[in-house]
Amino acid sequence: MQHSPFVNCPIDRLVCRSEDGRSFHDGDPTALVIVSLSVYVLQIISALSVLFIVISILSFCLKTHPNMRVPSIQNLTLPAGVHVRRSRYGGNTTVRAAQTWLLDKRRTIPHDAFFYVEAVCNGWFTFELLIRLVVSPSRLTFFRAPVNIIDFVATLSFYLDFLLTHLQKVFVLAALELN
């Protein structure tokens, strides 16, 4: 089992001691500066991670709120002689002999900005997960840890959603161009 040189190194202390009791910076005057700077960098990275988690949760909550959704307008072409309910409270009317075009606004979708916010947050989560995987001493232990399984499944769900919904539009447009 590997031991870290920062065994007794609380974040608020600048002097870190190794397991044998020696000061970590003995023999190297710049090591103290490097250690103290790396502690602050780690604090900034963990604050960024918490910020991305909060932004992701807030984005998820806001994109489901009715006032934050955009109506999905579809142009419908109806053949002649079709009975159409045009009023919200009833009142069927018969369309004349010509075709009619209607705008259907019953469906709403999240604003596109929420997708970009989710993409940036999940990019950070992916980066963080990969870094943790790379620096992990044991890959098997890493993949068995429940927190890593949860992070992997949560990150994977974003990419699957992206592939199944957003890229579907690209394939539909490409199929229309072939016809």
Buried (B, 14 or more C-beta within 10 A) or exposed (E): EEEEEBEEBEEEEEEBBBEEEEEBBEEEEEBBEEBBEEBEEEEEEEEEEEEBEEBBEEBBEBBEEEEBBEEEEEEEEEEEEEEBEEEEEEEEEEBEEEEBEEEEEEEEEBBEEBBEBBBBBBEBBBEBBEEBEEEBEEEEEBEEEEEBEEBBEEBEEBEEEBEEEEEEEEEEEEEEEEE
